[in-house]
């Protein structure tokens, strides 16, 4: 499909910082690069009784990558104790003392200093000989205060009575950014002081806003986040985990990251590519996730427990509230289970003894061998490499190791043919690229009985874009490629655009605080689909992948409720001629897009973030399949804080506008937001057809900034 509007520069609802400058190579110097990738494989070798097999030599192992034998260059045996220590306080041996001395601290001194980063190891070095590396990661952005306290108490219990002499523990937290509170240490006093010193904070983001029958009646105000791209999704939490495992990557030992969180809610506008990128980064860096649900064993009362207000409305009587709450709870645990299962760990769910999560990680890391080789395949193409490790035929051993990894990716400026091939390959990579921030919204509008127009809006923060001075204008080129597949994996539509973005004067200076929005569209039948989309900025080669699943309902079968299209929320209309980049426009697609009227384009907000000084534009279509002329409908827009109605528009009567072909009646509102206080809201659109005695209600979370 072709682009409807190529690139539109839109005002942001929250500001971004300036993009970082990329240092250039001084003139007159020459730079030579040699790629050599050290691949570390941790191999647990056990005998028939399950006991670690000691005494093996490098010649006892054969390791291949994609069928090609690889010479072993790094070989170490990590002998780990499994019995919990009986002493208290600091009792470091020579190895731990050396690490402490290198850090400038006396062994056994219970001093706490924020590490800011995990101290890296040199290439091929085994920094922590015969040590089990455990990381306590406290997701304070995803846990209410009660769960944070419970997680910290479990961590203290582990440090006090369950830690072994082989254990080295690091502590990380995440609230609005990743923080390394303590580098790896075996000092119990230090760890105890660090954990007790953690500050519990209620960020207001735990499990987000569900906007459904299970949501509590709460009047809590919203605390502004760092950017509009981070408010309604959990991608930032996954990105923090990805940053953590990359930080641990320089250590060749096995690492277990125990992730304390209160589930992880997927809100519907999350980027599924970020989840895969986090998992792949963990596998590549020999990190295993052990998520711990800090809520423990939860007994779900029909109307909620004492920690939240009861829901209102009909759902509390019909059982809808309970069913929805249970479904939400299970979906919050599903992501935790995925993180564990795909990296070889285990998730601790529905258990009040949270310390068992760390004990499980401790038990899973028994004595093992560290094998390292320099891959004979030096291509940085991001492709999957299969690893196979075997022992000599005369030995009997059960081996446990990672069976492959995704190679690192490096995207450079190539010829036009190379760039096109690179773009196609990047879209198909099993390891998504997430260097460029991408947000996406998919809507649907009925064209005929079995055809729907599906507009796709892609939003990129301007601060992610590098501009080059060319011909008196700030310019860059953006590539877009995407594909839609049905539930059977059959390709149903593609998009490919190469767009030049040119900004001049004041507009170029505002780019860092604005967004770029790209639009395209597809014509599809009702069904379930997966859309995978990739954007590339060609000055730096940065790419961003967004993947989402969506469903187009068959509105012709709707008998109980009034059929509605998607509902689009916006704060900006833009003239079609005001684009800062352009691609070939398909007149049929322009005519089919209901968001374009009178040569004006309604720009979807995508992130659902607004400001008090803006008007909210609401657009949808209601369908009257049997009508020959427009039947009277009444519509309104309401804003709820929890279950408390904060504001409602006057009823809007719709008496005209029926499309004879699609049987669609357009419904549009312009709502001033100045009367609302900043905070989190649920926007509700209600439409009633009195003659048919049918109604429909649509809800979505939104945020209003000052």
C-alpha positions as CSV (number, residue, x, y, z in Angstrom):
1,X,0.0,0.0,0.0
2,X,1.1,3.6,-0.6
3,X,1.4,6.3,2.0
4,X,-1.6,8.5,2.5
5,X,0.4,11.4,4.0
6,X,4.1,10.9,4.2
7,X,5.4,12.9,7.2
8,X,3.6,15.4,9.3
9,X,5.4,17.4,12.0
10,X,3.2,17.5,15.1
11,X,3.4,19.2,18.4
12,X,4.3,17.1,21.4
13,X,2.3,16.8,24.6
14,X,5.6,16.3,26.5
15,X,9.0,17.6,25.8
16,X,12.1,15.7,24.8
17,X,15.8,16.4,25.4
18,X,18.2,17.3,22.6
19,X,19.7,14.5,20.5
20,X,23.2,13.6,21.4
21,X,26.0,14.5,19.0
22,X,27.9,11.8,17.3
23,X,31.7,12.4,17.4
24,X,33.4,12.6,14.0
25,X,36.8,11.3,13.1
26,X,39.3,14.1,12.8
27,X,40.6,15.0,9.3
28,X,43.9,13.5,8.3
29,X,43.5,10.4,10.5
30,X,42.8,6.9,9.4
31,X,40.7,4.4,11.3
32,X,41.2,0.6,10.9
33,X,38.6,-1.8,12.4
34,X,38.8,-5.6,12.9
35,X,35.7,-7.5,13.9
36,X,36.3,-10.3,16.3
37,X,33.3,-11.5,18.3
38,X,34.0,-13.6,21.5
39,X,31.1,-16.0,22.1
40,X,30.8,-17.4,25.6
41,X,28.9,-20.6,26.2
42,X,28.2,-21.7,29.8
43,X,27.9,-25.5,29.8
44,X,26.6,-27.5,32.8
45,X,27.9,-31.1,32.5
46,X,26.3,-33.6,34.8
47,X,26.6,-37.4,35.3
48,X,23.8,-39.9,35.2
49,X,23.0,-39.1,38.9
50,X,22.7,-35.4,38.2
51,X,25.9,-34.4,40.0
52,X,28.2,-31.9,38.3
53,X,31.0,-33.6,36.3
54,X,34.4,-32.3,37.3
55,X,37.8,-32.6,35.7
56,X,37.0,-32.2,32.0
57,X,39.5,-30.6,29.7
58,X,39.2,-28.4,26.6
59,X,39.9,-31.4,24.4
60,X,37.0,-33.2,25.9
61,X,34.6,-30.7,24.3
62,X,33.7,-30.0,20.7
63,X,31.8,-26.8,19.9
64,X,30.3,-25.9,16.5
65,X,28.5,-22.8,15.2
66,X,26.1,-23.4,12.3
67,X,27.9,-26.7,11.7
68,X,31.4,-25.2,11.7
69,X,33.9,-26.3,14.4
70,X,35.2,-23.4,16.6
71,X,38.5,-23.5,18.4
72,X,38.0,-23.1,22.2
73,X,40.0,-20.0,23.4
74,X,38.5,-19.6,26.9
75,X,38.1,-22.5,29.3
76,X,37.2,-22.3,33.0
77,X,35.5,-24.5,35.5
78,X,33.3,-22.7,38.0
79,X,33.0,-24.8,41.2
80,X,30.0,-23.5,43.2
81,X,28.8,-24.4,46.6
82,X,25.1,-25.1,47.1
83,X,24.7,-25.2,50.9
84,X,23.7,-22.0,52.6
85,X,26.4,-20.3,54.7
86,X,26.1,-20.4,58.5
87,X,28.2,-17.3,59.2
88,X,26.8,-13.8,59.3
89,X,28.4,-10.5,58.3
90,X,31.2,-10.3,55.8
91,X,33.5,-13.3,55.3
92,X,35.1,-12.8,52.0
93,X,37.8,-15.1,50.7
94,X,40.8,-14.1,48.7
95,X,39.0,-13.7,45.5
96,X,36.3,-11.5,47.0
97,X,38.9,-9.5,48.9
98,X,40.7,-8.8,45.6
99,X,37.5,-7.5,44.0
100,X,36.8,-5.3,47.0
101,X,40.4,-4.0,46.9
102,X,40.1,-3.2,43.2
103,X,37.0,-1.2,44.0
104,X,38.8,0.8,46.7
105,X,37.0,-0.7,49.7
106,X,38.2,-2.8,52.5
107,X,36.8,-6.3,52.7
108,X,34.1,-6.6,55.3
109,X,33.5,-2.9,55.5
110,X,29.8,-2.3,55.5
111,X,30.0,0.8,53.3
112,X,27.4,1.5,50.7
113,X,28.2,3.5,47.6
114,X,26.0,3.7,44.5
115,X,27.7,1.8,41.7
116,X,26.0,3.5,38.8
117,X,27.1,0.6,36.6
118,X,28.3,-3.0,36.9
119,X,32.1,-3.1,36.7
120,X,33.0,-4.8,33.4
121,X,35.5,-7.6,32.9
122,X,38.2,-7.6,30.3
123,X,37.7,-9.6,27.2
124,X,38.0,-13.3,27.9
125,X,38.5,-12.7,31.7
126,X,36.6,-14.7,34.3
127,X,36.3,-11.9,36.9
128,X,34.5,-13.8,39.6
129,X,36.1,-17.2,39.8
130,X,33.9,-19.9,41.4
131,X,31.2,-17.4,42.1
132,X,27.4,-17.5,41.4
133,X,26.2,-14.1,40.2
134,X,22.7,-13.1,41.2
135,X,21.0,-9.8,40.5
136,X,18.1,-8.5,42.6
137,X,16.1,-6.2,40.3
138,X,13.3,-4.2,42.0
139,X,10.8,-2.7,39.6
140,X,9.5,0.1,41.7
141,X,7.6,1.5,38.7
142,X,5.5,-1.7,38.5
143,X,4.9,-2.3,42.2
144,X,2.7,-0.6,44.8
145,X,4.3,0.2,48.1
146,X,3.0,-2.9,49.9
147,X,4.5,-5.1,47.2
148,X,7.8,-3.2,47.4
149,X,8.0,-3.8,51.1
150,X,7.2,-7.5,50.7
151,X,9.9,-7.9,48.0
152,X,12.5,-6.2,50.2
153,X,11.7,-8.4,53.1
154,X,12.1,-11.5,51.0
155,X,15.5,-10.1,49.8
156,X,16.6,-9.6,53.4
157,X,15.6,-13.1,54.3
158,X,17.6,-14.5,51.5
159,X,20.7,-12.5,52.4
160,X,20.4,-13.4,56.1
161,X,19.8,-17.1,55.9
162,X,19.9,-18.5,52.4
163,X,22.9,-17.1,50.7
164,X,25.8,-19.5,50.1
165,X,29.6,-18.8,50.2
166,X,29.7,-18.9,46.4
167,X,27.0,-16.2,45.9
168,X,27.8,-12.7,44.7
169,X,24.8,-10.4,44.7
170,X,24.1,-7.1,42.9
171,X,21.1,-4.8,43.4
172,X,19.4,-2.8,40.7
173,X,16.2,-0.7,40.9
174,X,14.0,0.9,38.3
175,X,11.5,3.8,38.9
176,X,11.9,6.2,36.1
177,X,15.4,5.1,35.1
178,X,17.7,2.1,35.7
179,X,19.8,2.5,38.8
180,X,22.6,0.1,39.9
181,X,22.5,0.5,43.7
182,X,25.2,-2.1,44.4
183,X,27.7,-4.0,42.3
184,X,28.4,-7.6,42.9
185,X,29.4,-8.3,46.5
186,X,29.4,-11.2,49.0
187,X,29.3,-8.9,52.0
188,X,26.0,-9.6,53.8
189,X,26.2,-6.4,55.9
190,X,26.6,-4.3,52.8
191,X,23.7,-6.1,51.1
192,X,21.5,-5.8,54.2
193,X,22.2,-2.0,54.4
194,X,21.6,-1.5,50.7
195,X,18.2,-3.4,50.7
196,X,17.1,-1.6,53.9
197,X,18.1,1.7,52.4
198,X,15.9,1.3,49.3
199,X,13.2,3.9,49.1
200,X,9.7,2.8,48.5
201,X,7.8,5.0,46.2
202,X,4.3,5.0,44.7
203,X,4.8,6.0,41.1
204,X,1.2,5.6,40.2
205,X,2.0,3.3,37.3
206,X,1.5,-0.1,38.8
207,X,-0.5,-2.2,36.4
208,X,-1.7,0.9,34.7
209,X,-5.3,1.9,34.0
210,X,-7.5,-0.9,32.8
211,X,-10.5,1.2,31.8
212,X,-12.8,-1.8,32.2
213,X,-15.4,-3.2,34.6
214,X,-12.7,-4.2,37.1
215,X,-11.2,-0.8,37.6
216,X,-11.5,0.6,41.1
217,X,-13.3,3.9,41.9
218,X,-10.3,6.1,42.6
219,X,-9.6,9.8,42.4
220,X,-5.8,9.6,42.4
221,X,-4.0,12.3,40.5
222,X,-1.5,11.6,37.8
223,X,2.2,12.2,38.2
224,X,3.8,13.3,35.0
225,X,6.2,10.8,33.4
226,X,9.3,11.5,31.4
227,X,7.8,11.4,28.0
228,X,4.4,10.8,26.3
229,X,5.9,7.7,24.6
230,X,6.3,6.0,28.1
231,X,3.0,6.6,29.8
232,X,0.7,3.9,28.6
233,X,3.0,1.0,27.8
234,X,5.4,-1.3,29.6
235,X,8.1,-1.0,26.9
236,X,10.2,1.2,29.2
237,X,10.3,-1.5,31.9
238,X,11.4,-4.1,29.3
239,X,13.9,-1.6,27.9
240,X,15.3,-1.2,31.4
241,X,15.7,-5.0,31.7
242,X,17.4,-5.0,28.3
243,X,19.8,-2.3,29.5
244,X,20.5,-4.3,32.6
245,X,21.4,-7.5,30.8
246,X,23.6,-5.6,28.3
247,X,25.4,-4.1,31.3
248,X,26.0,-7.7,32.6
249,X,27.2,-8.9,29.2
250,X,30.9,-8.2,29.7
251,X,30.9,-10.9,32.5
252,X,31.4,-14.3,31.0
253,X,29.9,-16.1,34.0
254,X,26.3,-17.3,34.2
255,X,24.0,-14.5,35.6
256,X,20.6,-14.9,37.1
257,X,18.4,-11.7,37.3
258,X,15.6,-12.0,39.9
259,X,13.0,-9.6,38.7
260,X,10.6,-8.4,41.5
261,X,7.4,-7.0,40.0
262,X,3.7,-6.9,40.5
263,X,3.0,-8.6,37.2
264,X,3.5,-6.7,33.9
265,X,0.4,-5.3,32.2
266,X,0.2,-5.2,28.4
267,X,-2.1,-2.2,27.6
268,X,-2.7,-2.9,24.0
269,X,-0.4,-0.2,22.5
270,X,2.8,-1.9,23.6
271,X,5.5,-2.9,21.2
272,X,5.8,-6.7,21.1
273,X,9.1,-6.3,19.4
274,X,10.6,-4.8,22.7
275,X,9.7,-8.0,24.6
276,X,11.6,-10.1,22.0
277,X,14.5,-7.7,22.0
278,X,14.8,-8.0,25.7
279,X,14.7,-11.8,25.7
280,X,17.2,-12.0,22.9
281,X,19.6,-9.6,24.7
282,X,19.4,-11.8,27.8
283,X,20.2,-15.0,25.8
284,X,23.1,-13.3,24.0
285,X,24.6,-12.0,27.3
286,X,24.1,-15.3,29.3
287,X,21.5,-13.9,31.6
288,X,18.5,-15.9,32.8
289,X,15.3,-14.2,34.1
290,X,13.7,-15.4,37.3
291,X,10.6,-13.1,37.7
292,X,8.9,-13.0,41.1
293,X,5.3,-11.8,41.4
294,X,5.5,-9.7,44.5
295,X,1.8,-9.9,45.1
296,X,2.2,-13.4,46.3
297,X,-0.8,-15.7,46.5
298,X,-3.8,-13.6,45.7
299,X,-7.4,-14.5,46.6
300,X,-9.4,-12.5,44.1
301,X,-12.6,-11.3,45.9
302,X,-15.5,-10.7,43.5
303,X,-15.6,-7.0,44.0
304,X,-11.9,-6.5,44.8
305,X,-9.9,-6.8,48.0
306,X,-9.5,-4.1,50.7
307,X,-6.6,-2.4,48.8
308,X,-8.9,-0.9,46.2
309,X,-12.3,0.6,45.9
310,X,-15.1,-1.4,44.6
311,X,-16.1,-1.1,40.9
312,X,-19.4,0.4,40.0
313,X,-22.0,-0.2,37.3
314,X,-23.8,-3.3,36.1
315,X,-20.6,-5.4,35.9
316,X,-20.5,-5.8,39.7
317,X,-23.9,-7.6,39.5
318,X,-23.5,-9.6,36.3
319,X,-20.0,-11.1,37.2
320,X,-18.3,-9.1,34.4
321,X,-16.1,-7.3,36.9
322,X,-14.8,-10.6,38.4
323,X,-14.2,-12.2,35.0
324,X,-12.4,-9.1,33.7
325,X,-10.3,-8.8,36.9
326,X,-9.2,-12.5,36.6
327,X,-8.4,-12.1,33.0
328,X,-6.3,-9.0,33.7
329,X,-4.5,-10.8,36.5
330,X,-3.6,-13.7,34.3
331,X,-2.4,-11.5,31.5
332,X,-0.1,-9.6,34.0
333,X,1.6,-12.9,34.9
334,X,1.8,-14.1,31.3
335,X,4.6,-11.7,30.4
336,X,6.6,-12.7,33.5
337,X,6.2,-16.3,32.5
338,X,7.4,-15.5,29.0
339,X,10.5,-13.7,30.3
340,X,11.4,-16.8,32.3
341,X,10.5,-19.6,29.9
342,X,12.3,-18.0,26.9
343,X,15.6,-17.4,28.8
344,X,15.7,-20.8,30.7
345,X,14.5,-19.5,34.0
346,X,11.4,-20.0,36.2
347,X,8.8,-17.6,37.3
348,X,7.6,-17.6,40.9
349,X,3.9,-17.0,40.8
350,X,1.2,-17.3,43.5
351,X,3.6,-17.9,46.4
352,X,3.9,-15.8,49.5
353,X,7.5,-16.8,50.2
354,X,9.1,-14.6,47.6
355,X,12.6,-15.6,48.6
356,X,12.0,-18.9,46.9
357,X,12.5,-17.1,43.6
358,X,16.1,-16.4,44.5
359,X,16.6,-19.8,45.9
360,X,15.4,-21.3,42.6
361,X,17.9,-19.2,40.7
362,X,20.6,-20.2,43.2
363,X,19.8,-24.0,42.7
364,X,19.7,-23.7,38.9
365,X,23.2,-22.4,38.7
366,X,25.4,-25.3,39.8
367,X,29.0,-25.9,38.9
368,X,29.6,-25.4,35.2
369,X,32.2,-24.9,32.5
370,X,32.8,-21.6,30.7
371,X,33.7,-22.1,27.0
372,X,34.7,-19.2,24.8
373,X,35.5,-19.0,21.1
374,X,36.0,-16.3,18.5
375,X,33.3,-16.9,15.9
376,X,34.6,-17.6,12.4
377,X,31.5,-15.8,11.1
378,X,32.4,-12.1,11.5
379,X,29.3,-10.7,9.8
380,X,27.3,-8.3,12.0
381,X,24.1,-9.2,10.3
382,X,21.9,-9.9,13.4
383,X,21.1,-13.4,12.2
384,X,20.6,-16.4,14.4
385,X,23.6,-18.6,14.9
386,X,23.1,-22.2,16.1
387,X,25.5,-23.6,18.7
388,X,26.1,-27.3,19.4
389,X,28.4,-28.6,22.2
390,X,29.4,-32.2,22.5
391,X,31.7,-34.3,24.7
392,X,34.0,-37.1,23.5
393,X,32.3,-40.3,22.8
394,X,34.0,-42.1,25.6
395,X,32.4,-39.7,28.1
396,X,28.9,-39.9,29.4
397,X,27.5,-36.5,30.3
398,X,24.2,-34.6,30.1
399,X,24.9,-31.1,28.8
400,X,22.8,-28.0,29.5
401,X,23.7,-24.9,27.5
402,X,22.2,-22.2,25.2
403,X,21.7,-23.6,21.7
404,X,22.2,-20.4,19.8
405,X,22.3,-16.6,19.8
406,X,21.5,-13.6,17.6
407,X,24.7,-12.0,16.2
408,X,25.2,-8.3,16.8
409,X,23.8,-5.9,14.3
410,X,25.7,-3.1,12.6
411,X,23.9,-0.9,10.0
412,X,26.1,1.2,7.9
413,X,25.6,3.4,4.8
414,X,25.5,1.2,1.8
415,X,24.6,1.6,-1.8
416,X,20.9,1.9,-2.6
417,X,20.7,-1.8,-3.4
418,X,22.5,-2.8,-0.2
419,X,20.3,-0.5,1.9
420,X,17.1,-2.0,0.4
421,X,18.3,-5.5,1.1
422,X,19.3,-4.5,4.6
423,X,15.8,-3.0,5.2
424,X,14.1,-6.2,4.0
425,X,16.4,-8.4,6.2
426,X,15.9,-6.2,9.3
427,X,12.1,-6.5,9.0
428,X,12.5,-10.3,8.9
429,X,15.0,-10.6,11.7
430,X,14.0,-12.7,14.7
431,X,15.9,-10.2,16.9
432,X,14.0,-6.9,16.5
433,X,15.8,-3.5,16.3
434,X,14.7,-1.0,18.9
435,X,17.2,1.9,18.5
436,X,14.6,4.2,17.1
437,X,11.5,4.9,19.2
438,X,8.3,4.0,17.4
439,X,4.7,4.2,18.5
440,X,1.8,2.9,16.4
441,X,-2.0,3.1,16.2
442,X,-4.2,0.9,14.0
443,X,-7.9,1.7,13.4
444,X,-10.6,0.3,11.2
445,X,-13.6,1.7,9.3
446,X,-16.2,-0.2,7.2
447,X,-16.1,0.3,3.5
448,X,-18.6,-2.5,2.5
449,X,-20.0,-5.7,3.8
450,X,-16.7,-7.5,3.9
451,X,-14.1,-4.7,3.3
452,X,-12.6,-2.4,5.9
453,X,-10.2,0.4,5.5
454,X,-7.4,0.2,8.1
455,X,-5.4,3.4,8.6
456,X,-2.1,3.0,10.3
457,X,-0.4,5.9,12.1
458,X,3.2,5.8,13.1
459,X,4.7,8.3,15.5
460,X,8.5,8.9,16.0
461,X,9.9,11.5,18.5
462,X,11.8,14.2,16.7
463,X,14.6,13.9,19.3
464,X,15.5,10.5,17.7
465,X,16.1,12.1,14.3
466,X,19.5,13.3,13.1
467,X,19.4,16.1,10.5
468,X,22.2,17.0,8.1
469,X,22.8,20.4,6.7
470,X,22.2,20.1,2.9
471,X,21.4,22.9,0.4
472,X,20.4,25.4,3.1
473,X,17.8,23.0,4.7
474,X,17.9,20.5,7.5
475,X,17.1,17.2,5.9
476,X,17.2,13.5,6.3
477,X,15.6,10.5,4.7
478,X,13.3,8.0,6.4
479,X,12.6,4.5,5.2
480,X,9.4,2.7,6.1
481,X,8.6,-0.9,5.5
482,X,5.8,-3.1,6.8
483,X,3.7,-6.2,6.3
484,X,0.3,-7.4,7.5
485,X,-0.3,-11.2,7.9
486,X,-3.5,-13.0,8.9
487,X,-3.9,-15.5,11.7
488,X,-2.5,-18.3,9.4
489,X,0.6,-16.3,8.6
490,X,-0.5,-15.5,5.0
491,X,0.7,-12.1,3.7
492,X,-2.3,-9.7,3.2
493,X,-0.6,-6.4,2.6
494,X,2.7,-4.6,2.4
495,X,4.0,-1.0,2.5
496,X,7.3,0.4,1.4
497,X,8.2,4.1,1.4
498,X,11.4,6.2,1.1
499,X,10.7,9.8,2.2
500,X,12.9,12.9,2.2
501,X,12.2,15.1,5.2
502,X,13.2,18.8,4.8
503,X,12.9,21.4,7.5
504,X,13.9,25.0,7.4
505,X,14.7,27.7,9.9
506,X,12.5,27.8,13.0
507,X,10.8,24.5,12.1
508,X,14.1,22.6,12.1
509,X,15.0,24.0,15.5
510,X,11.7,22.8,16.9
511,X,12.2,19.2,15.8
512,X,13.6,18.0,19.1
513,X,10.4,19.0,20.9
514,X,8.0,17.7,18.3
515,X,7.1,14.4,16.7
516,X,7.0,13.1,13.1
517,X,4.0,11.1,12.1
518,X,3.7,8.8,9.1
519,X,0.4,7.4,7.8
520,X,-0.5,4.6,5.5
521,X,-3.4,2.3,5.1
522,X,-4.7,-1.2,4.0
523,X,-7.9,-2.6,2.8
524,X,-8.7,-5.9,4.7
525,X,-11.5,-8.3,5.5
526,X,-12.7,-9.0,9.0
527,X,-10.3,-11.2,11.0
528,X,-7.2,-11.4,13.2
529,X,-3.9,-9.9,11.9
530,X,-0.3,-9.2,12.9
531,X,1.3,-6.0,11.7
532,X,5.1,-5.7,11.7
533,X,6.6,-2.3,10.8
534,X,10.1,-1.0,10.6
535,X,11.4,2.6,10.3
536,X,15.0,3.6,9.5
537,X,16.6,7.1,9.8
538,X,19.3,7.2,7.1
539,X,21.7,9.8,8.6
540,X,22.7,7.4,11.4
541,X,21.1,4.2,10.2
542,X,19.1,3.8,13.4
543,X,16.1,1.5,13.1
544,X,13.0,0.8,15.1
545,X,10.6,-2.1,14.9
546,X,7.0,-2.1,16.0
547,X,4.9,-5.3,16.1
548,X,1.3,-5.6,17.2
549,X,-1.7,-7.8,16.8
550,X,-5.2,-6.4,16.0
551,X,-8.6,-7.7,15.2
552,X,-11.1,-6.3,12.7
553,X,-14.6,-7.4,13.9
554,X,-17.3,-8.4,11.5
555,X,-19.8,-5.6,12.2
556,X,-22.5,-7.1,10.0
557,X,-23.0,-9.8,12.6
558,X,-23.5,-7.4,15.5
559,X,-27.1,-7.8,16.7
560,X,-27.1,-6.7,20.4
561,X,-25.1,-3.5,20.3
562,X,-24.9,-0.5,17.9
563,X,-22.0,-1.3,15.5
564,X,-19.1,1.2,15.8
565,X,-15.8,1.7,14.1
566,X,-12.6,2.5,15.9
567,X,-12.6,5.7,17.9
568,X,-9.8,8.2,17.1
569,X,-8.6,10.7,19.6
570,X,-6.6,13.7,18.3
571,X,-5.5,17.2,19.2
572,X,-4.4,18.4,15.7
573,X,-5.7,18.8,12.2
574,X,-3.3,19.3,9.4
575,X,-3.6,20.5,5.8
576,X,-2.5,17.9,3.4
577,X,-0.1,20.4,1.8
578,X,1.7,21.0,5.1
579,X,3.7,17.7,5.1
580,X,7.5,18.0,5.7
581,X,8.1,14.9,3.6
582,X,6.1,13.3,0.8
583,X,5.6,10.1,-1.0
584,X,3.4,9.1,-3.9
585,X,-0.2,9.6,-2.9
586,X,-2.8,7.0,-3.8
587,X,-6.0,8.9,-4.6
588,X,-8.2,5.9,-3.9
589,X,-6.7,5.6,-0.4
590,X,-7.1,9.3,0.2
591,X,-10.7,9.1,-0.7
592,X,-11.3,6.0,1.5
593,X,-9.7,7.5,4.6
594,X,-12.5,9.0,6.7
595,X,-9.9,10.9,8.7
596,X,-9.3,13.2,5.7
597,X,-12.1,15.7,5.1
598,X,-12.0,18.9,3.1
599,X,-8.3,18.4,2.5
600,X,-7.7,18.3,6.2
601,X,-6.2,15.3,8.0
602,X,-7.1,14.4,11.6
603,X,-3.8,13.3,13.2
604,X,-4.4,10.4,15.7
605,X,-2.7,11.1,19.0
606,X,-1.3,7.5,19.1
607,X,0.0,7.9,22.7
608,X,-3.3,9.3,24.1
609,X,-1.5,12.2,25.9
610,X,-3.0,15.7,25.8
611,X,-2.5,19.1,27.4
612,X,-5.0,21.4,29.1
613,X,-4.6,24.1,26.5
614,X,-5.6,21.8,23.7
615,X,-9.0,20.7,22.3
616,X,-9.6,17.0,21.9
617,X,-11.0,15.9,18.6
618,X,-13.0,12.7,18.7
619,X,-14.0,10.9,15.5
620,X,-15.8,7.6,14.9
621,X,-18.4,6.1,12.6
622,X,-21.7,4.4,13.7
623,X,-23.3,2.0,11.3
624,X,-27.0,1.7,10.4
625,X,-27.0,-1.4,8.1
626,X,-30.8,-1.4,7.5
627,X,-31.3,2.3,7.2
628,X,-32.2,4.1,4.0
629,X,-31.7,7.5,5.6
630,X,-30.0,8.7,8.7
631,X,-31.8,7.6,11.9
632,X,-31.5,9.9,14.9
633,X,-28.6,9.1,17.2
634,X,-27.4,10.8,20.4
635,X,-23.7,10.8,21.4
636,X,-21.7,12.1,24.3
637,X,-18.1,12.1,25.6
638,X,-17.4,11.6,29.3
639,X,-14.2,11.6,31.3
640,X,-13.8,9.4,34.4
641,X,-11.3,9.4,37.1
642,X,-11.7,5.8,38.3
643,X,-15.5,5.5,38.4
644,X,-16.1,9.1,39.3
645,X,-17.4,11.2,36.3
646,X,-15.3,14.3,36.1
647,X,-16.8,15.9,33.0
648,X,-19.4,15.1,30.3
649,X,-20.2,16.9,27.1
650,X,-23.7,18.0,26.2
651,X,-25.5,15.3,24.1
652,X,-24.8,15.6,20.4
653,X,-27.8,14.8,18.1
654,X,-26.8,13.3,14.7
655,X,-29.5,13.6,12.1
656,X,-27.6,13.4,8.8
657,X,-24.6,12.0,7.1
658,X,-25.5,8.3,6.2
659,X,-23.2,6.9,3.5
660,X,-25.4,4.9,1.2
661,X,-22.7,2.3,0.4
662,X,-21.0,1.7,3.8
663,X,-24.1,2.6,5.9
664,X,-21.7,4.7,8.1
665,X,-22.8,7.8,9.9
666,X,-19.8,10.1,11.0
667,X,-19.8,11.2,14.6
668,X,-17.4,14.0,15.6
669,X,-16.7,16.1,18.8
670,X,-14.4,18.9,19.7
671,X,-13.9,18.9,23.4
672,X,-12.0,21.8,25.2
673,X,-9.8,20.2,28.0
674,X,-9.2,23.4,30.0
675,X,-11.9,22.5,32.6
676,X,-10.2,19.2,33.5
677,X,-7.5,18.9,36.1
678,X,-4.2,17.2,35.0
679,X,-4.3,13.5,35.7
680,X,-5.2,10.0,34.4
681,X,-8.6,9.6,32.9
682,X,-10.8,7.1,31.1
683,X,-12.3,8.7,28.0
684,X,-15.8,7.2,27.3
685,X,-17.7,7.7,24.1
686,X,-21.4,6.7,24.3
687,X,-23.7,6.4,21.2
688,X,-27.4,5.7,21.4
689,X,-29.8,4.8,18.5
690,X,-33.3,5.3,20.1
691,X,-35.3,3.9,17.2
692,X,-33.3,0.7,17.1
693,X,-33.0,0.7,20.9
694,X,-29.3,-0.1,20.6
695,X,-26.3,1.6,22.1
696,X,-22.5,1.2,22.2
697,X,-19.8,2.4,24.7
698,X,-16.1,2.8,23.9
699,X,-13.5,3.4,26.5
700,X,-9.8,4.2,26.5
701,X,-7.2,5.5,29.1
702,X,-5.7,9.0,28.5
703,X,-3.5,11.4,30.3
704,X,-3.9,15.1,30.6
705,X,-0.8,17.1,31.3
706,X,-0.7,20.7,32.7
